[in-house]
Amino acid sequence: MKRLTIIFCILLQWTVASAADEPSAGYSLDGKLVQGGMVVGRAQPGSKVTQDGQAVRISKDGVFLLGFTRDAPETSALEIRSADGTVIKETLQVARRDYKIQRIDGLPKRKVTPRSEADLKRIRDDVVAVKRARTRDDDRQDFLGGFQWPLEGPITGVYGSQRVLNGEPRRPHFGVDVAAPVGTPVRAPAPGIVTLAVPDMFFSGGTMIIDHGHKLTSSFLHLHKLHAKVGDRVEQGQVVAEVGATGRVTGAHLDWRMNLRDRRIDPELLVPPMPNLSAK
């Protein structure tokens, strides 16, 4: 009986997934329905899309993006209203993830618990600049070609891990860290437009943000040198910066983060597995 139940559940999941992929269903989704994930959706041109009541940009040819936060609930409400008045309402099942605890010691106390008014002002100014850089919202679809790793190297930090800095619990980590020597080239993971290029922010040091369209952005932190400026159009694989050890770090690495609208997503879910460097 238990075996029959398992088979039925598998068939049910396959049926739901297949219906979403069929054009007759009115839409399709491509990606991982998981905490930290992002999916590319397609619906009839002229449709209006919302996710959990939030309006989602949809391109002229019907492309849209859905994202799920680190602690997204197990369901997400998708609504698509087509130009002919048809309404599709779906409850998407979002898979849960288990997150690691990462302990980092040896950080300068000033970078863990800033107290001076000068430091606090810098932090406030940095937050404003980053928010402004993420306000761009246009119909470019630079994300459709997929993403590649900005550089190759050992992964030393992962998305969602609970950070304990100098023994003090802090906010989770929202990026993926790749260790590499200072000066290692950092390449654009996908085409886009640079919306932030600052050589020295308080926590993140040299920082760059690239907008890929539909308010999907890549952020690169702790950079040594920046090779692109605000307003530049960059292509996938183009060198845009160099790995550094700036800001709040204990060693040289790249911290790559991604945001979709106000949702922090996991870059590692959008790229192939990191190549086995020892095999090269």
PyRosetta script that sets phi, psi and omega in degrees:
from pyrosetta import init, pose_from_sequence

init()
pose = pose_from_sequence("MKRLTIIFCILLQWTVASAADEPSAGYSLDGKLVQGGMVVGRAQPGSKVTQDGQAVRISKDGVFLLGFTRDAPETSALEIRSADGTVIKETLQVARRDYKIQRIDGLPKRKVTPRSEADLKRIRDDVVAVKRARTRDDDRQDFLGGFQWPLEGPITGVYGSQRVLNGEPRRPHFGVDVAAPVGTPVRAPAPGIVTLAVPDMFFSGGTMIIDHGHKLTSSFLHLHKLHAKVGDRVEQGQVVAEVGATGRVTGAHLDWRMNLRDRRIDPELLVPPMPNLSAK")
pose.set_psi(1, -42.3)
pose.set_omega(1, -179.8)
pose.set_phi(2, -61.6)
pose.set_psi(2, -40.1)
pose.set_omega(2, -180.0)
pose.set_phi(3, -64.1)
pose.set_psi(3, -41.1)
pose.set_omega(3, 178.6)
pose.set_phi(4, -63.0)
pose.set_psi(4, -37.5)
pose.set_omega(4, 178.8)
pose.set_phi(5, -63.8)
pose.set_psi(5, -43.1)
pose.set_omega(5, 179.9)
pose.set_phi(6, -62.7)
pose.set_psi(6, -44.2)
pose.set_omega(6, 179.9)
pose.set_phi(7, -62.2)
pose.set_psi(7, -42.6)
pose.set_omega(7, 178.9)
pose.set_phi(8, -60.3)
pose.set_psi(8, -42.8)
pose.set_omega(8, -179.3)
pose.set_phi(9, -63.4)
pose.set_psi(9, -40.1)
pose.set_omega(9, 179.1)
pose.set_phi(10, -64.1)
pose.set_psi(10, -45.0)
pose.set_omega(10, 179.3)
pose.set_phi(11, -62.8)
pose.set_psi(11, -38.9)
pose.set_omega(11, 179.4)
pose.set_phi(12, -64.1)
pose.set_psi(12, -44.9)
pose.set_omega(12, 179.1)
pose.set_phi(13, -62.3)
pose.set_psi(13, -41.3)
pose.set_omega(13, 180.0)
pose.set_phi(14, -63.8)
pose.set_psi(14, -39.6)
pose.set_omega(14, -179.3)
pose.set_phi(15, -64.2)
pose.set_psi(15, -44.1)
pose.set_omega(15, 180.0)
pose.set_phi(16, -63.8)
pose.set_psi(16, -45.3)
pose.set_omega(16, -179.4)
pose.set_phi(17, -63.3)
pose.set_psi(17, -41.0)
pose.set_omega(17, -178.9)
pose.set_phi(18, -65.7)
pose.set_psi(18, -38.1)
pose.set_omega(18, 179.4)
pose.set_phi(19, -62.6)
pose.set_psi(19, -38.0)
pose.set_omega(19, -179.8)
pose.set_phi(20, -68.4)
pose.set_psi(20, -28.2)
pose.set_omega(20, -178.4)
pose.set_phi(21, -85.1)
pose.set_psi(21, -16.3)
pose.set_omega(21, -177.8)
pose.set_phi(22, -78.4)
pose.set_psi(22, 134.1)
pose.set_omega(22, 177.6)
pose.set_phi(23, -56.6)
pose.set_psi(23, -31.0)
pose.set_omega(23, -178.4)
pose.set_phi(24, -65.8)
pose.set_psi(24, -19.7)
pose.set_omega(24, 179.3)
pose.set_phi(25, -75.4)
pose.set_psi(25, -12.4)
pose.set_omega(25, 177.8)
pose.set_phi(26, 92.7)
pose.set_psi(26, -8.5)
pose.set_omega(26, 178.7)
pose.set_phi(27, -163.9)
pose.set_psi(27, 166.1)
pose.set_omega(27, 173.4)
pose.set_phi(28, -142.9)
pose.set_psi(28, 155.2)
pose.set_omega(28, 179.2)
pose.set_phi(29, -129.7)
pose.set_psi(29, 136.5)
pose.set_omega(29, 179.3)
pose.set_phi(30, -128.9)
pose.set_psi(30, 110.2)
pose.set_omega(30, -179.3)
pose.set_phi(31, 150.2)
pose.set_psi(31, -171.0)
pose.set_omega(31, -175.0)
pose.set_phi(32, -104.0)
pose.set_psi(32, 120.7)
pose.set_omega(32, 175.8)
pose.set_phi(33, -83.5)
pose.set_psi(33, 80.6)
pose.set_omega(33, -173.6)
pose.set_phi(34, -148.7)
pose.set_psi(34, 153.7)
pose.set_omega(34, 177.0)
pose.set_phi(35, -54.7)
pose.set_psi(35, 129.4)
pose.set_omega(35, -176.8)
pose.set_phi(36, 84.7)
pose.set_psi(36, -1.6)
pose.set_omega(36, -175.9)
pose.set_phi(37, -89.5)
pose.set_psi(37, 169.5)
pose.set_omega(37, 175.6)
pose.set_phi(38, -139.6)
pose.set_psi(38, 141.8)
pose.set_omega(38, 176.8)
pose.set_phi(39, -127.6)
pose.set_psi(39, 147.7)
pose.set_omega(39, 174.0)
pose.set_phi(40, -97.3)
pose.set_psi(40, 123.4)
pose.set_omega(40, -179.6)
pose.set_phi(41, -107.6)
pose.set_psi(41, 156.8)
pose.set_omega(41, 175.4)
pose.set_phi(42, -137.0)
pose.set_psi(42, 130.8)
pose.set_omega(42, 179.2)
pose.set_phi(43, -136.7)
pose.set_psi(43, 178.8)
pose.set_omega(43, 178.9)
pose.set_phi(44, -64.4)
pose.set_psi(44, 135.5)
pose.set_omega(44, 176.3)
pose.set_phi(45, -53.8)
pose.set_psi(45, 140.9)
pose.set_omega(45, -179.3)
pose.set_phi(46, 90.3)
pose.set_psi(46, -2.5)
pose.set_omega(46, 179.2)
pose.set_phi(47, -74.8)
pose.set_psi(47, 163.4)
pose.set_omega(47, 171.6)
pose.set_phi(48, -117.7)
pose.set_psi(48, 134.5)
pose.set_omega(48, -173.8)
pose.set_phi(49, -124.3)
pose.set_psi(49, 138.5)
pose.set_omega(49, 171.4)
pose.set_phi(50, -131.4)
pose.set_psi(50, 147.7)
pose.set_omega(50, 172.8)
pose.set_phi(51, -123.5)
pose.set_psi(51, 117.9)
pose.set_omega(51, -177.6)
pose.set_phi(52, 53.2)
pose.set_psi(52, 38.2)
pose.set_omega(52, 178.0)
pose.set_phi(53, 83.1)
pose.set_psi(53, -4.7)
pose.set_omega(53, -179.7)
pose.set_phi(54, -93.9)
pose.set_psi(54, 128.2)
pose.set_omega(54, 178.9)
pose.set_phi(55, -64.7)
pose.set_psi(55, 137.5)
pose.set_omega(55, -178.4)
pose.set_phi(56, -118.1)
pose.set_psi(56, 131.1)
pose.set_omega(56, 177.7)
pose.set_phi(57, -62.6)
pose.set_psi(57, 136.3)
pose.set_omega(57, 174.2)
pose.set_phi(58, -127.1)
pose.set_psi(58, 132.8)
pose.set_omega(58, -175.4)
pose.set_phi(59, -73.9)
pose.set_psi(59, 170.7)
pose.set_omega(59, -179.5)
pose.set_phi(60, -60.8)
pose.set_psi(60, -28.6)
pose.set_omega(60, 179.1)
pose.set_phi(61, -99.1)
pose.set_psi(61, 13.2)
pose.set_omega(61, 170.6)
pose.set_phi(62, 92.5)
pose.set_psi(62, 15.0)
pose.set_omega(62, 179.7)
pose.set_phi(63, -89.7)
pose.set_psi(63, 136.8)
pose.set_omega(63, 176.7)
pose.set_phi(64, -146.3)
pose.set_psi(64, 166.2)
pose.set_omega(64, -178.5)
pose.set_phi(65, -122.7)
pose.set_psi(65, 139.5)
pose.set_omega(65, 172.2)
pose.set_phi(66, -120.1)
pose.set_psi(66, 142.2)
pose.set_omega(66, 179.3)
pose.set_phi(67, -133.4)
pose.set_psi(67, 156.3)
pose.set_omega(67, -178.3)
pose.set_phi(68, -131.2)
pose.set_psi(68, 130.9)
pose.set_omega(68, -175.8)
pose.set_phi(69, -75.3)
pose.set_psi(69, 172.7)
pose.set_omega(69, 179.0)
pose.set_phi(70, -54.8)
pose.set_psi(70, -42.3)
pose.set_omega(70, -175.9)
pose.set_phi(71, -112.6)
pose.set_psi(71, 32.4)
pose.set_omega(71, 179.9)
pose.set_phi(72, -55.6)
pose.set_psi(72, 140.3)
pose.set_omega(72, 175.9)
pose.set_phi(73, -64.1)
pose.set_psi(73, 170.3)
pose.set_omega(73, -173.0)
pose.set_phi(74, -71.9)
pose.set_psi(74, -10.4)
pose.set_omega(74, 176.0)
pose.set_phi(75, -132.2)
pose.set_psi(75, 153.6)
pose.set_omega(75, 177.1)
pose.set_phi(76, -138.2)
pose.set_psi(76, 132.5)
pose.set_omega(76, -175.4)
pose.set_phi(77, -90.7)
pose.set_psi(77, 120.0)
pose.set_omega(77, 176.7)
pose.set_phi(78, -109.3)
pose.set_psi(78, 130.4)
pose.set_omega(78, 176.4)
pose.set_phi(79, -130.5)
pose.set_psi(79, 129.6)
pose.set_omega(79, 179.0)
pose.set_phi(80, -125.4)
pose.set_psi(80, 121.5)
pose.set_omega(80, 177.6)
pose.set_phi(81, -110.9)
pose.set_psi(81, 111.9)
pose.set_omega(81, -177.5)
pose.set_phi(82, -80.0)
pose.set_psi(82, 165.6)
pose.set_omega(82, -177.3)
pose.set_phi(83, -63.8)
pose.set_psi(83, -24.8)
pose.set_omega(83, -179.3)
pose.set_phi(84, -87.4)
pose.set_psi(84, 5.2)
pose.set_omega(84, 177.1)
pose.set_phi(85, 95.9)
pose.set_psi(85, -5.9)
pose.set_omega(85, 177.7)
pose.set_phi(86, -67.7)
pose.set_psi(86, 136.4)
pose.set_omega(86, -180.0)
pose.set_phi(87, -118.9)
pose.set_psi(87, 125.8)
pose.set_omega(87, 175.4)
pose.set_phi(88, -111.4)
pose.set_psi(88, 126.2)
pose.set_omega(88, 175.9)
pose.set_phi(89, -122.4)
pose.set_psi(89, 124.1)
pose.set_omega(89, -179.3)
pose.set_phi(90, -129.2)
pose.set_psi(90, 144.0)
pose.set_omega(90, 171.4)
pose.set_phi(91, -103.8)
pose.set_psi(91, 106.8)
pose.set_omega(91, -177.5)
pose.set_phi(92, -82.5)
pose.set_psi(92, 136.0)
pose.set_omega(92, 178.1)
pose.set_phi(93, -90.2)
pose.set_psi(93, 121.9)
pose.set_omega(93, -176.0)
pose.set_phi(94, -107.0)
pose.set_psi(94, 120.0)
pose.set_omega(94, -177.7)
pose.set_phi(95, -71.1)
pose.set_psi(95, 141.6)
pose.set_omega(95, 178.1)
pose.set_phi(96, -83.9)
pose.set_psi(96, 157.3)
pose.set_omega(96, 176.5)
pose.set_phi(97, -128.2)
pose.set_psi(97, 153.2)
pose.set_omega(97, 172.4)
pose.set_phi(98, -99.8)
pose.set_psi(98, 135.3)
pose.set_omega(98, -176.2)
pose.set_phi(99, -112.6)
pose.set_psi(99, 148.9)
pose.set_omega(99, -178.8)
pose.set_phi(100, -84.7)
pose.set_psi(100, 164.1)
pose.set_omega(100, 169.8)
pose.set_phi(101, -106.0)
pose.set_psi(101, 127.1)
pose.set_omega(101, -178.6)
pose.set_phi(102, -118.0)
pose.set_psi(102, 123.8)
pose.set_omega(102, 179.8)
pose.set_phi(103, -103.8)
pose.set_psi(103, 128.3)
pose.set_omega(103, 179.2)
pose.set_phi(104, -126.8)
pose.set_psi(104, 118.6)
pose.set_omega(104, -179.2)
pose.set_phi(105, -116.2)
pose.set_psi(105, 165.2)
pose.set_omega(105, 177.6)
pose.set_phi(106, 87.3)
pose.set_psi(106, 10.5)
pose.set_omega(106, 177.9)
pose.set_phi(107, -78.9)
pose.set_psi(107, 145.6)
pose.set_omega(107, 175.5)
pose.set_phi(108, -59.0)
pose.set_psi(108, 134.4)
pose.set_omega(108, -177.7)
pose.set_phi(109, -56.4)
pose.set_psi(109, -36.1)
pose.set_omega(109, -178.8)
pose.set_phi(110, -62.2)
pose.set_psi(110, -30.8)
pose.set_omega(110, -178.9)
pose.set_phi(111, -84.4)
pose.set_psi(111, -15.8)
pose.set_omega(111, 178.7)
pose.set_phi(112, -91.8)
pose.set_psi(112, -46.0)
pose.set_omega(112, -179.9)
pose.set_phi(113, -131.4)
pose.set_psi(113, 79.8)
pose.set_omega(113, 179.5)
pose.set_phi(114, -65.4)
pose.set_psi(114, 139.5)
pose.set_omega(114, -177.1)
pose.set_phi(115, -126.9)
pose.set_psi(115, -29.6)
pose.set_omega(115, -175.4)
pose.set_phi(116, -69.9)
pose.set_psi(116, 149.3)
pose.set_omega(116, -179.8)
pose.set_phi(117, -63.2)
pose.set_psi(117, -33.9)
pose.set_omega(117, 179.0)
pose.set_phi(118, -64.3)
pose.set_psi(118, -43.5)
pose.set_omega(118, 178.5)
pose.set_phi(119, -65.3)
pose.set_psi(119, -43.1)
pose.set_omega(119, -178.4)
pose.set_phi(120, -64.5)
pose.set_psi(120, -36.6)
pose.set_omega(120, 177.1)
pose.set_phi(121, -65.7)
pose.set_psi(121, -42.5)
pose.set_omega(121, 177.9)
pose.set_phi(122, -59.0)
pose.set_psi(122, -42.6)
pose.set_omega(122, -179.0)
pose.set_phi(123, -63.3)
pose.set_psi(123, -44.4)
pose.set_omega(123, 178.8)
pose.set_phi(124, -61.5)
pose.set_psi(124, -43.9)
pose.set_omega(124, 179.6)
pose.set_phi(125, -63.4)
pose.set_psi(125, -39.4)
pose.set_omega(125, 178.7)
pose.set_phi(126, -62.8)
pose.set_psi(126, -42.8)
pose.set_omega(126, -179.8)
pose.set_phi(127, -61.0)
pose.set_psi(127, -43.0)
pose.set_omega(127, 179.2)
pose.set_phi(128, -62.6)
pose.set_psi(128, -43.7)
pose.set_omega(128, -178.6)
pose.set_phi(129, -63.8)
pose.set_psi(129, -40.9)
pose.set_omega(129, -179.8)
pose.set_phi(130, -67.0)
pose.set_psi(130, -43.8)
pose.set_omega(130, 178.5)
pose.set_phi(131, -60.4)
pose.set_psi(131, -41.8)
pose.set_omega(131, 179.6)
pose.set_phi(132, -64.1)
pose.set_psi(132, -38.2)
pose.set_omega(132, -178.5)
pose.set_phi(133, -67.1)
pose.set_psi(133, -20.3)
pose.set_omega(133, -177.9)
pose.set_phi(134, -100.5)
pose.set_psi(134, 11.5)
pose.set_omega(134, -179.6)
pose.set_phi(135, -87.2)
pose.set_psi(135, -14.7)
pose.set_omega(135, -179.4)
pose.set_phi(136, -59.0)
pose.set_psi(136, 134.5)
pose.set_omega(136, -176.8)
pose.set_phi(137, -147.2)
pose.set_psi(137, 95.2)
pose.set_omega(137, 178.7)
pose.set_phi(138, -134.9)
pose.set_psi(138, 177.0)
pose.set_omega(138, -169.1)
pose.set_phi(139, -92.4)
pose.set_psi(139, 18.6)
pose.set_omega(139, 172.6)
pose.set_phi(140, -64.5)
pose.set_psi(140, 144.8)
pose.set_omega(140, 179.7)
pose.set_phi(141, -123.1)
pose.set_psi(141, 52.2)
pose.set_omega(141, -178.6)
pose.set_phi(142, -66.2)
pose.set_psi(142, -13.2)
pose.set_omega(142, -178.7)
pose.set_phi(143, -80.6)
pose.set_psi(143, -14.9)
pose.set_omega(143, -172.1)
pose.set_phi(144, -66.9)
pose.set_psi(144, -24.1)
pose.set_omega(144, 179.0)
pose.set_phi(145, -79.5)
pose.set_psi(145, -1.9)
pose.set_omega(145, -179.3)
pose.set_phi(146, 88.1)
pose.set_psi(146, 177.2)
pose.set_omega(146, -175.2)
pose.set_phi(147, -124.4)
pose.set_psi(147, 151.7)
pose.set_omega(147, 174.6)
pose.set_phi(148, -126.1)
pose.set_psi(148, 160.7)
pose.set_omega(148, 177.3)
pose.set_phi(149, -63.0)
pose.set_psi(149, 136.2)
pose.set_omega(149, 177.6)
pose.set_phi(150, -67.8)
pose.set_psi(150, -23.9)
pose.set_omega(150, 173.9)
pose.set_phi(151, -163.6)
pose.set_psi(151, 165.2)
pose.set_omega(151, 178.7)
pose.set_phi(152, -109.8)
pose.set_psi(152, 141.2)
pose.set_omega(152, 179.8)
pose.set_phi(153, 171.3)
pose.set_psi(153, 177.3)
pose.set_omega(153, 178.6)
pose.set_phi(154, -64.2)
pose.set_psi(154, 135.0)
pose.set_omega(154, 175.9)
pose.set_phi(155, -84.7)
pose.set_psi(155, 117.6)
pose.set_omega(155, -174.7)
pose.set_phi(156, -110.3)
pose.set_psi(156, -5.3)
pose.set_omega(156, 177.7)
pose.set_phi(157, -156.0)
pose.set_psi(157, 140.9)
pose.set_omega(157, -176.2)
pose.set_phi(158, -123.3)
pose.set_psi(158, 160.4)
pose.set_omega(158, 179.8)
pose.set_phi(159, -60.8)
pose.set_psi(159, 138.8)
pose.set_omega(159, 172.3)
pose.set_phi(160, 86.5)
pose.set_psi(160, -12.3)
pose.set_omega(160, -176.2)
pose.set_phi(161, -66.1)
pose.set_psi(161, 139.4)
pose.set_omega(161, 177.2)
pose.set_phi(162, -75.2)
pose.set_psi(162, 123.6)
pose.set_omega(162, -177.1)
pose.set_phi(163, -91.4)
pose.set_psi(163, 133.0)
pose.set_omega(163, 171.9)
pose.set_phi(164, -119.8)
pose.set_psi(164, 106.6)
pose.set_omega(164, -174.1)
pose.set_phi(165, -102.1)
pose.set_psi(165, 121.2)
pose.set_omega(165, -177.6)
pose.set_phi(166, 49.4)
pose.set_psi(166, 37.6)
pose.set_omega(166, 177.0)
pose.set_phi(167, 86.0)
pose.set_psi(167, -1.8)
pose.set_omega(167, -178.3)
pose.set_phi(168, -108.1)
pose.set_psi(168, 124.3)
pose.set_omega(168, 177.3)
pose.set_phi(169, -61.5)
pose.set_psi(169, 134.0)
pose.set_omega(169, -179.2)
pose.set_phi(170, -130.5)
pose.set_psi(170, -174.5)
pose.set_omega(170, 179.9)
pose.set_phi(171, -64.3)
pose.set_psi(171, 154.4)
pose.set_omega(171, 177.2)
pose.set_phi(172, -61.7)
pose.set_psi(172, 158.9)
pose.set_omega(172, 175.5)
pose.set_phi(173, -84.3)
pose.set_psi(173, 133.7)
pose.set_omega(173, -175.1)
pose.set_phi(174, -112.3)
pose.set_psi(174, 18.1)
pose.set_omega(174, 178.4)
pose.set_phi(175, -135.3)
pose.set_psi(175, -172.3)
pose.set_omega(175, 172.8)
pose.set_phi(176, -120.1)
pose.set_psi(176, 129.1)
pose.set_omega(176, -177.9)
pose.set_phi(177, -98.2)
pose.set_psi(177, 131.8)
pose.set_omega(177, 177.7)
pose.set_phi(178, -123.1)
pose.set_psi(178, 119.0)
pose.set_omega(178, -178.6)
pose.set_phi(179, -78.4)
pose.set_psi(179, 138.7)
pose.set_omega(179, 177.7)
pose.set_phi(180, -165.5)
pose.set_psi(180, 155.2)
pose.set_omega(180, 179.6)
pose.set_phi(181, -64.6)
pose.set_psi(181, 152.6)
pose.set_omega(181, 175.0)
pose.set_phi(182, -56.2)
pose.set_psi(182, 133.4)
pose.set_omega(182, 179.2)
pose.set_phi(183, 98.0)
pose.set_psi(183, -8.3)
pose.set_omega(183, 177.3)
pose.set_phi(184, -62.6)
pose.set_psi(184, 132.8)
pose.set_omega(184, -178.7)
pose.set_phi(185, -62.9)
pose.set_psi(185, 139.3)
pose.set_omega(185, 173.4)
pose.set_phi(186, -110.7)
pose.set_psi(186, 126.0)
pose.set_omega(186, -174.6)
pose.set_phi(187, -110.1)
pose.set_psi(187, 148.4)
pose.set_omega(187, 178.2)
pose.set_phi(188, -62.3)
pose.set_psi(188, 126.1)
pose.set_omega(188, -179.3)
pose.set_phi(189, -72.5)
pose.set_psi(189, -20.6)
pose.set_omega(189, 177.3)
pose.set_phi(190, -158.9)
pose.set_psi(190, 163.4)
pose.set_omega(190, 177.5)
pose.set_phi(191, -61.9)
pose.set_psi(191, 161.0)
pose.set_omega(191, 177.2)
pose.set_phi(192, 171.4)
pose.set_psi(192, -171.8)
pose.set_omega(192, 179.8)
pose.set_phi(193, -122.7)
pose.set_psi(193, 131.7)
pose.set_omega(193, -179.8)
pose.set_phi(194, -73.1)
pose.set_psi(194, 124.8)
pose.set_omega(194, 179.9)
pose.set_phi(195, -113.8)
pose.set_psi(195, -8.8)
pose.set_omega(195, 176.5)
pose.set_phi(196, -151.2)
pose.set_psi(196, 134.5)
pose.set_omega(196, 175.7)
pose.set_phi(197, -150.2)
pose.set_psi(197, 96.3)
pose.set_omega(197, -175.8)
pose.set_phi(198, -124.5)
pose.set_psi(198, 126.8)
pose.set_omega(198, -174.6)
pose.set_phi(199, -74.2)
pose.set_psi(199, -18.3)
pose.set_omega(199, -175.1)
pose.set_phi(200, -156.1)
pose.set_psi(200, 93.0)
pose.set_omega(200, 171.1)
pose.set_phi(201, -96.9)
pose.set_psi(201, 158.5)
pose.set_omega(201, -170.5)
pose.set_phi(202, -60.5)
pose.set_psi(202, -55.1)
pose.set_omega(202, -178.0)
pose.set_phi(203, -87.1)
pose.set_psi(203, -42.3)
pose.set_omega(203, -170.2)
pose.set_phi(204, -97.3)
pose.set_psi(204, -0.6)
pose.set_omega(204, 178.4)
pose.set_phi(205, 59.9)
pose.set_psi(205, -139.7)
pose.set_omega(205, 175.8)
pose.set_phi(206, -62.5)
pose.set_psi(206, 123.6)
pose.set_omega(206, -170.8)
pose.set_phi(207, -133.7)
pose.set_psi(207, 136.6)
pose.set_omega(207, 176.6)
pose.set_phi(208, -135.1)
pose.set_psi(208, 141.3)
pose.set_omega(208, 174.7)
pose.set_phi(209, -124.1)
pose.set_psi(209, 131.7)
pose.set_omega(209, 176.6)
pose.set_phi(210, -117.1)
pose.set_psi(210, 127.5)
pose.set_omega(210, 179.1)
pose.set_phi(211, -94.2)
pose.set_psi(211, 128.2)
pose.set_omega(211, -177.5)
pose.set_phi(212, -103.2)
pose.set_psi(212, 8.8)
pose.set_omega(212, -177.4)
pose.set_phi(213, 98.0)
pose.set_psi(213, 153.3)
pose.set_omega(213, 179.1)
pose.set_phi(214, 59.1)
pose.set_psi(214, 27.9)
pose.set_omega(214, -179.0)
pose.set_phi(215, 62.0)
pose.set_psi(215, 32.5)
pose.set_omega(215, 172.0)
pose.set_phi(216, -101.6)
pose.set_psi(216, 121.6)
pose.set_omega(216, -174.9)
pose.set_phi(217, -129.2)
pose.set_psi(217, 149.8)
pose.set_omega(217, 169.0)
pose.set_phi(218, -108.2)
pose.set_psi(218, 135.2)
pose.set_omega(218, 175.8)
pose.set_phi(219, -117.4)
pose.set_psi(219, 135.7)
pose.set_omega(219, 177.2)
pose.set_phi(220, -118.0)
pose.set_psi(220, 124.8)
pose.set_omega(220, -173.4)
pose.set_phi(221, -116.0)
pose.set_psi(221, 156.9)
pose.set_omega(221, 173.9)
pose.set_phi(222, 69.7)
pose.set_psi(222, 30.2)
pose.set_omega(222, -175.4)
pose.set_phi(223, -73.2)
pose.set_psi(223, 151.0)
pose.set_omega(223, 176.2)
pose.set_phi(224, -89.0)
pose.set_psi(224, -43.4)
pose.set_omega(224, -178.6)
pose.set_phi(225, -145.6)
pose.set_psi(225, 143.5)
pose.set_omega(225, 179.2)
pose.set_phi(226, -108.2)
pose.set_psi(226, 133.7)
pose.set_omega(226, -178.0)
pose.set_phi(227, -111.7)
pose.set_psi(227, 9.4)
pose.set_omega(227, 176.6)
pose.set_phi(228, -139.7)
pose.set_psi(228, 155.1)
pose.set_omega(228, -178.1)
pose.set_phi(229, -121.8)
pose.set_psi(229, 167.6)
pose.set_omega(229, -179.4)
pose.set_phi(230, -57.1)
pose.set_psi(230, 132.2)
pose.set_omega(230, -179.7)
pose.set_phi(231, 97.1)
pose.set_psi(231, -14.5)
pose.set_omega(231, -179.8)
pose.set_phi(232, -69.7)
pose.set_psi(232, 140.6)
pose.set_omega(232, 169.7)
pose.set_phi(233, -90.9)
pose.set_psi(233, 126.5)
pose.set_omega(233, -180.0)
pose.set_phi(234, -120.3)
pose.set_psi(234, 152.2)
pose.set_omega(234, -179.5)
pose.set_phi(235, -110.1)
pose.set_psi(235, 158.9)
pose.set_omega(235, -179.6)
pose.set_phi(236, -58.2)
pose.set_psi(236, 131.5)
pose.set_omega(236, 179.7)
pose.set_phi(237, 89.4)
pose.set_psi(237, -8.7)
pose.set_omega(237, 179.7)
pose.set_phi(238, -72.4)
pose.set_psi(238, 137.1)
pose.set_omega(238, 176.5)
pose.set_phi(239, -71.1)
pose.set_psi(239, 121.0)
pose.set_omega(239, -177.5)
pose.set_phi(240, -114.8)
pose.set_psi(240, -15.7)
pose.set_omega(240, -177.0)
pose.set_phi(241, -166.7)
pose.set_psi(241, -176.9)
pose.set_omega(241, 176.0)
pose.set_phi(242, -130.1)
pose.set_psi(242, 145.3)
pose.set_omega(242, 177.4)
pose.set_phi(243, -60.5)
pose.set_psi(243, 142.0)
pose.set_omega(243, 178.6)
pose.set_phi(244, -138.0)
pose.set_psi(244, -169.4)
pose.set_omega(244, 177.0)
pose.set_phi(245, -135.9)
pose.set_psi(245, 44.5)
pose.set_omega(245, -175.0)
pose.set_phi(246, -99.4)
pose.set_psi(246, 157.9)
pose.set_omega(246, 180.0)
pose.set_phi(247, 80.0)
pose.set_psi(247, -147.6)
pose.set_omega(247, -177.3)
pose.set_phi(248, -89.2)
pose.set_psi(248, 91.3)
pose.set_omega(248, -178.0)
pose.set_phi(249, -143.1)
pose.set_psi(249, 164.9)
pose.set_omega(249, 171.2)
pose.set_phi(250, -114.1)
pose.set_psi(250, -4.3)
pose.set_omega(250, 179.6)
pose.set_phi(251, -173.0)
pose.set_psi(251, 170.8)
pose.set_omega(251, -176.5)
pose.set_phi(252, -71.1)
pose.set_psi(252, 130.7)
pose.set_omega(252, 175.7)
pose.set_phi(253, -171.0)
pose.set_psi(253, 166.7)
pose.set_omega(253, 172.2)
pose.set_phi(254, -106.6)
pose.set_psi(254, 131.2)
pose.set_omega(254, 172.2)
pose.set_phi(255, -106.0)
pose.set_psi(255, 110.1)
pose.set_omega(255, -178.5)
pose.set_phi(256, -103.9)
pose.set_psi(256, 122.4)
pose.set_omega(256, 179.9)
pose.set_phi(257, -124.5)
pose.set_psi(257, 157.0)
pose.set_omega(257, 177.2)
pose.set_phi(258, -137.4)
pose.set_psi(258, 140.8)
pose.set_omega(258, 176.6)
pose.set_phi(259, -125.7)
pose.set_psi(259, 137.9)
pose.set_omega(259, 169.4)
pose.set_phi(260, -117.6)
pose.set_psi(260, 109.8)
pose.set_omega(260, -172.0)
pose.set_phi(261, 54.5)
pose.set_psi(261, -120.8)
pose.set_omega(261, -179.8)
pose.set_phi(262, -100.3)
pose.set_psi(262, 18.1)
pose.set_omega(262, -175.9)
pose.set_phi(263, -111.5)
pose.set_psi(263, 125.6)
pose.set_omega(263, 177.0)
pose.set_phi(264, -84.0)
pose.set_psi(264, 122.0)
pose.set_omega(264, -177.4)
pose.set_phi(265, -116.6)
pose.set_psi(265, 168.7)
pose.set_omega(265, -173.8)
pose.set_phi(266, -95.2)
pose.set_psi(266, 112.4)
pose.set_omega(266, 179.8)
pose.set_phi(267, -59.7)
pose.set_psi(267, -32.1)
pose.set_omega(267, -175.0)
pose.set_phi(268, -64.7)
pose.set_psi(268, -21.5)
pose.set_omega(268, 178.3)
pose.set_phi(269, -77.7)
pose.set_psi(269, -10.3)
pose.set_omega(269, -175.5)
pose.set_phi(270, -104.4)
pose.set_psi(270, -2.3)
pose.set_omega(270, -176.7)
pose.set_phi(271, -123.6)
pose.set_psi(271, 161.1)
pose.set_omega(271, 174.5)
pose.set_phi(272, -64.8)
pose.set_psi(272, 165.0)
pose.set_omega(272, 175.6)
pose.set_phi(273, -55.0)
pose.set_psi(273, 146.7)
pose.set_omega(273, 176.7)
pose.set_phi(274, -59.6)
pose.set_psi(274, 130.7)
pose.set_omega(274, -179.8)
pose.set_phi(275, -56.6)
pose.set_psi(275, 148.2)
pose.set_omega(275, 176.3)
pose.set_phi(276, -74.4)
pose.set_psi(276, 97.8)
pose.set_omega(276, -173.1)
pose.set_phi(277, -66.6)
pose.set_psi(277, -30.4)
pose.set_omega(277, -178.6)
pose.set_phi(278, -69.3)
pose.set_psi(278, -18.5)
pose.set_omega(278, -179.1)
pose.set_phi(279, -84.1)
pose.set_psi(279, -8.6)
pose.set_omega(279, -177.3)
pose.set_phi(280, -85.6)
pose.dump_pdb("model.pdb")
